[in-house]
Amino acid sequence: MEDLMLNWKNGHLRVDETTSQQIDAFAKDYMRFMVAAKTERESITESLRIAKENGFVDIEEIKEWKPGQKVYYVNRKKSAVFAILGQRPALDGVNMVAAHADAPRLDLKPRPLKEDEQIAILETHYYGGIKNFHWVSTPLSLHGVVVKSDGTVVQVSIGEKDDDPVLVIPDILPHLGRKIQMSKTMDEAIPGESLDVVIGSLPMKGEEKEPVKKYILQLLNDTYGITEADLLSAELEVVPALKPKEVGLDRALIGAYAQDDRVCGYTAFRALLDMTFVPEKTAMVIFADKEEVGSMGNTGMQSAFIDNFFSKLIALSKPSFTPLDLFEAWNKTKVLSADVTAAVDPIWKSVHEMQNAARVHYGPVLTKYTGSRGKGGANDAHAEFLAQVRDAFDKENVVWQMAELGKVDEGGGGTVALFMANRGADVVDIGVALWGMHSPFEISSKLDVYYAYKADEAFFKHVK
């Protein structure tokens, strides 16, 4: 009878020493990637660099279908698709892993720089679901681009090098915080408008009006050649100035900013890069933008950019295709919606229903549905597709688990799954379980990261 029952257990009890070494080596590669990919733009830039080194070419350069051909498509430097053409044409559908490249952060406002009490401050507008208190008294860095009126693009990165200064949002001392902060709810204690970043404090000599602001503007002009007016056409993001680190004396965990969702994007990307065979169906990996704010905009998963790429694929083998062909191709497409979920934290167990909760070291998590309460806003994967995915994982001895996101009425969350399903594809969510999701220092399991990669490999190889 025991053979008929589920018996999930800690993955470290299931792997040998050789696999443990592979897990550790893969984790170190992932951590190096994270150093170079603090923002969505940097994720796309770094992925594209690696892809080109591995033989991927712009799909615009390809004129006919050639199985095994490696192609990419970049959309406005914020989203991208990478694919290896299959033995069957795109009209027969593709196997797709869809992740997102954006992460919760603080964006600078259009007119960000001001001086108050002889301190230069950058005003921000938070992006995505954050807990405001996470961002105070934390070392911060500034990343992004400034586009001057003549079209010149200036890359900005401050706070990442060992000798770089960092930025900070000062918190109020507990001695004076009882009324203004500590007697309030966590939501009210640090309002969004208080997330202002200190960027400088030295006055420019000889200047009476806003001397500190003027000195900061002079430094920005000397270093980057930009003016205050140039900040009107800028995309500058404040993110934690923290490097990925191994966590725990046993070094079994990884701590890093933006593992939601770089961990799923990187593992899928590596599964594509490391493919040693020509897949039967085209294997595709998507890095989408704007997931944390609803997947809106022309770089998000609700936009036409993925249909544009899919149409280009179809046209390689059928130049005269019709819109109906695109619909049919979507109907034959299988998708892993690759996004993280919540792992049981021993300190906060009460938000989970323990029989259906994810745990670190148990492998990546299949999630049949997300959404909230009565599955609102969810894709709900069909049993037939789940069976195919289970079979693929089992054939490759993937360590994996199945769970849902917290208790039924505790809260909830969504992914890009429904946008792929709305196009007609079969979709199921899968991802690495994290502690501290959406915090400046999210925690993952090295084993889970490695087996997310192995799960994507198995999906590309076995799901038809």
SVG drawing of the C-alpha trace seen along z (x, -y; Angstrom):
<svg xmlns="http://www.w3.org/2000/svg" viewBox="-15 -83 52 85">
<polyline fill="none" stroke="black" stroke-width="0.4" points="0.0,0.0 2.9,-2.4 3.9,-2.3 0.5,-3.9 1.1,-6.9 2.9,-10.1 6.2,-10.2 7.8,-13.6 10.9,-14.3 13.8,-16.6 15.7,-16.4 19.1,-16.2 18.1,-12.8 17.6,-11.7 20.8,-12.8 24.3,-11.4 27.5,-13.3 28.1,-13.9 24.7,-15.5 25.4,-17.6 28.5,-18.9 26.6,-19.7 23.9,-21.5 26.6,-23.7 28.4,-24.5 25.1,-25.5 24.2,-27.7 27.5,-29.6 26.8,-30.2 23.4,-31.5 24.8,-33.8 27.3,-35.3 24.4,-36.0 22.5,-37.8 25.4,-40.2 25.1,-41.4 21.3,-41.4 19.9,-43.8 17.2,-45.2 15.0,-44.1 17.2,-45.9 20.3,-44.4 18.7,-40.9 18.0,-41.2 21.4,-42.7 23.2,-39.9 21.1,-37.1 21.5,-38.5 25.3,-38.6 25.4,-35.0 23.0,-33.9 25.2,-35.4 28.2,-33.7 26.3,-30.4 25.3,-30.9 21.9,-32.6 21.2,-35.0 18.5,-37.7 15.4,-36.0 15.3,-38.9 18.5,-37.3 16.8,-33.9 15.0,-33.4 13.9,-29.7 13.1,-27.0 16.2,-25.0 15.8,-22.6 18.3,-23.3 18.7,-27.0 19.1,-29.2 17.3,-32.6 16.4,-35.5 14.1,-38.5 14.5,-41.5 11.7,-43.9 12.6,-47.5 15.5,-46.1 13.1,-45.0 11.7,-41.7 13.1,-39.0 12.5,-35.6 15.1,-32.9 14.3,-29.7 15.8,-26.6 13.8,-25.6 12.3,-22.2 12.0,-19.3 8.4,-20.1 7.2,-23.6 5.9,-26.2 2.4,-25.5 2.5,-22.4 2.9,-24.5 6.0,-25.1 7.2,-24.2 7.5,-27.4 8.8,-28.5 7.6,-32.0 9.3,-33.9 9.5,-37.6 12.5,-39.9 11.2,-42.7 11.2,-42.8 9.8,-45.0 11.9,-48.2 11.7,-52.0 11.5,-54.0 12.6,-57.6 9.8,-60.1 10.0,-62.2 11.3,-65.2 13.2,-63.3 15.9,-65.7 15.1,-68.1 16.9,-69.7 15.4,-69.7 17.2,-70.8 20.4,-71.0 20.1,-67.3 19.8,-66.3 17.0,-63.8 15.6,-61.6 11.8,-61.1 10.6,-57.7 7.5,-55.8 7.5,-52.2 7.0,-49.5 5.3,-46.2 4.2,-44.8 6.7,-45.8 6.7,-46.2 7.9,-49.7 9.7,-49.1 12.1,-46.7 13.7,-49.6 14.6,-52.0 18.1,-51.9 19.2,-49.5 22.2,-50.1 20.7,-51.0 22.1,-51.4 20.9,-53.3 20.6,-51.7 19.1,-52.6 19.4,-54.8 19.1,-58.5 18.2,-59.4 19.2,-62.9 17.1,-65.0 19.5,-64.2 18.9,-60.4 22.2,-59.7 21.7,-56.9 23.7,-57.2 24.0,-54.1 24.0,-54.7 25.1,-52.3 26.0,-53.7 26.5,-51.5 27.6,-48.1 31.4,-48.4 33.3,-47.8 34.5,-51.5 31.2,-53.0 29.1,-55.0 25.6,-53.7 22.3,-55.5 20.0,-55.2 16.5,-56.0 17.0,-57.0 14.6,-55.6 13.5,-57.4 15.1,-56.5 13.0,-54.4 13.4,-57.0 11.2,-59.4 9.2,-57.0 6.4,-56.0 3.7,-58.3 4.7,-59.0 5.5,-55.4 5.4,-52.6 1.7,-53.2 0.6,-52.8 -0.1,-49.8 2.8,-48.6 1.1,-50.0 0.8,-53.4 4.1,-53.6 6.2,-54.2 4.0,-55.7 5.1,-55.5 5.8,-59.2 8.4,-58.8 10.6,-56.5 12.9,-59.3 16.6,-58.5 19.5,-60.5 21.9,-61.1 24.1,-63.9 24.8,-66.4 27.7,-68.7 26.9,-72.3 28.4,-73.9 30.5,-76.8 29.3,-80.3 25.8,-79.1 23.0,-80.4 19.9,-78.7 19.8,-74.9 23.6,-74.5 23.5,-70.8 21.2,-70.0 23.5,-72.1 26.6,-70.2 24.9,-66.8 23.9,-68.1 27.5,-69.1 28.7,-65.6 26.2,-64.0 27.2,-66.3 30.9,-65.7 30.4,-61.9 27.6,-61.2 27.3,-64.4 23.6,-64.8 21.6,-67.8 18.5,-68.0 16.4,-68.3 17.8,-65.0 16.2,-63.3 12.8,-63.9 13.6,-61.2 15.2,-58.7 14.4,-55.3 16.3,-55.1 15.6,-52.4 16.7,-52.1 17.5,-48.6 19.3,-47.0 23.1,-47.3 23.5,-43.7 25.4,-40.9 24.1,-37.3 25.4,-35.3 25.3,-31.7 23.1,-31.5 23.6,-29.2 26.7,-27.5 26.0,-24.6 25.8,-27.0 22.6,-25.2 20.6,-28.4 21.1,-31.5 20.2,-35.0 19.8,-37.7 17.6,-40.5 15.2,-39.8 15.2,-36.0 11.5,-36.7 11.8,-36.0 15.4,-35.8 15.7,-32.4 13.1,-31.0 14.3,-33.0 17.9,-31.9 17.1,-28.2 14.9,-28.1 17.6,-30.0 20.3,-27.6 18.1,-24.6 17.9,-26.1 21.6,-26.9 22.6,-23.4 20.3,-21.5 22.4,-18.9 19.6,-17.7 17.3,-19.2 13.9,-19.3 10.9,-17.8 8.9,-20.9 10.5,-24.3 11.9,-25.1 11.3,-28.7 12.1,-30.8 10.5,-34.2 11.7,-37.0 8.8,-39.4 8.6,-42.8 5.9,-44.4 4.6,-41.2 4.8,-42.8 2.3,-45.5 -0.1,-43.3 1.9,-42.5 0.6,-45.7 2.4,-47.8 4.1,-46.8 6.9,-44.9 4.5,-42.9 3.0,-39.4 -0.4,-40.9 1.2,-42.7 1.6,-41.6 5.3,-41.1 5.1,-37.4 2.5,-37.0 4.8,-39.0 7.7,-36.6 5.4,-33.5 4.2,-34.9 7.8,-35.3 8.5,-31.6 5.4,-30.4 6.4,-32.5 9.8,-30.8 8.0,-27.5 4.8,-29.0 5.4,-32.5 1.8,-32.9 0.3,-32.0 -3.0,-33.5 -4.2,-34.7 -5.9,-31.4 -2.5,-29.7 -1.4,-31.7 -4.5,-30.7 -4.0,-27.0 -0.3,-27.2 -1.2,-28.6 -3.8,-25.8 -1.0,-23.2 1.5,-25.0 2.5,-23.9 3.7,-26.4 5.4,-26.3 4.6,-29.6 7.8,-30.0 7.4,-32.1 8.3,-31.7 6.0,-30.7 6.1,-30.9 8.0,-28.3 7.0,-27.4 8.9,-29.7 9.1,-28.0 8.4,-31.4 5.3,-32.1 3.7,-28.7 0.2,-29.9 -0.4,-31.3 0.0,-27.9 -2.2,-24.8 0.6,-22.4 -0.5,-19.4 -0.4,-21.7 2.5,-23.9 5.8,-24.2 9.1,-23.5 12.7,-24.5 14.9,-21.6 11.9,-19.7 12.4,-20.8 10.6,-23.3 6.9,-23.6 4.1,-22.8 1.1,-25.0 -2.2,-23.9 -3.8,-27.3 -2.9,-30.7 -5.3,-33.6 -7.0,-34.5 -10.0,-33.2 -12.2,-31.3 -9.3,-31.0 -10.0,-34.6 -7.7,-35.6 -6.2,-32.2 -5.2,-29.8 -6.3,-26.3 -4.2,-23.7 -6.0,-20.7 -5.3,-17.3 -4.3,-15.9 -1.4,-18.5 -0.4,-18.0 -0.1,-14.3 2.3,-15.0 4.4,-17.2 4.6,-14.7 5.6,-12.0 8.4,-14.2 9.8,-15.0 9.7,-11.4 11.5,-10.2 14.4,-12.5 14.3,-11.8 13.5,-15.5 13.1,-16.3 9.8,-18.3 6.8,-19.0 3.2,-20.3 1.7,-23.0 -0.5,-26.1 0.1,-29.6 -1.1,-29.8 -4.4,-29.1 -7.5,-29.6 -8.6,-33.0 -5.2,-34.2 -4.4,-36.2 -3.1,-35.1 -1.2,-36.1 -1.0,-35.8 1.5,-35.0 1.6,-35.3 -0.1,-31.9 -3.6,-33.2 -2.2,-35.4 -0.7,-32.4 -3.9,-30.3 -6.1,-33.1 -4.2,-32.6 -5.2,-29.0 -2.1,-27.2 -2.0,-24.6 -0.3,-26.2 0.8,-25.2 2.8,-27.3 6.1,-26.1 8.8,-27.8 11.2,-27.9 9.8,-28.4 11.3,-31.4 11.4,-32.8 11.0,-36.6 9.5,-37.0 9.5,-40.7 12.0,-41.6 15.4,-43.0 17.0,-39.7 15.0,-36.7 16.1,-33.2 16.1,-30.1 17.4,-26.6 20.4,-25.6 18.8,-22.2 15.5,-23.8 17.3,-26.1 19.2,-23.2 16.1,-21.0 14.1,-23.9 16.7,-23.8 16.4,-20.0 12.6,-20.3 12.8,-22.7 15.2,-20.3 12.7,-17.5 9.8,-19.6 11.7,-20.5 12.7,-16.9 9.5,-14.9 6.4,-17.0 4.8,-16.8"/>
</svg>
